């Protein structure tokens, strides 16, 4: 997708651009994030290694949201609105993090994957 980074968080280097997470907590992790600092869009899908790792994954996603909040609250108001509407969802060991213009559409797709 032009203008976006597509990352396998388990294999790609420099994943700190998207989020800071201990990879030992993960079984899988993928991200789609805007390449340029004028767009806050981030969609991250993670699978925790096990139930014990899920709390660490949740904490990393909350820290990612906090970092986005700090950046965008002082930068671009329209992008900050996206961050304020961020959604973090969990289904079992799977997590979804969405900062996007219509996050509920991504959440619907995520939830439909479990039906």
C-alpha positions, 0 to 999 in steps of 0.5 A, spaced: 500 500 500 503 506 497 505 510 503 504 505 508 509 500 512 507 493 512 511 489 517 512 482 520 513 484 527 517 478 528 521 478 523 522 485 521 528 490 524 526 497 526 519 495 529 520 500 534 517 505 529 511 502 530 511 499 537 516 497 542 514 490 545 518 484 547 518 479 541 518 473 546 511 475 548 508 474 541 507 468 537 505 473 531 505 480 530 503 484 524 502 492 523 500 497 517 503 504 519 503 510 515 510 512 513 510 519 513 509 523 520 503 527 517 498 521 518 497 517 525 494 511 522 496 504 525 493 497 525 496 492 529 494 485 530 498 481 535 497 474 537 500 473 544 505 467 545 500 464 551 495 466 556 501 469 561 504 473 555 497 477 554 498 482 560 505 484 557 502 485 550 496 489 553 501 493 556 505 494 550 499 496 546 497 501 551 504 504 551 503 505 544 497 509 545 500 513 550 506 515 545 501 516 539 497 521 544 503 525 546 506 526 539 499 527 536 496 532 541 501 537 540 502 536 532 496 535 527 489 536 530 486 532 525 490 526 526 490 527 534 482 526 533 484 519 530 488 517 536 483 519 541 478 514 537 483 509 538 480 502 539 484 496 542 480 489 542 482 482 545 479 476 543 483 470 546 490 471 545 489 475 539 489 483 540 487 489 535 490 496 535 487 501 531 488 508 530 484 510 523 479 514 520 474 509 521 476 504 526 470 501 527 470 498 520 477 494 522 474 492 529 468 489 525 473 485 520 477 483 526 471 480 530 468 477 523 475 473 523 473 469 529 466 467 527 
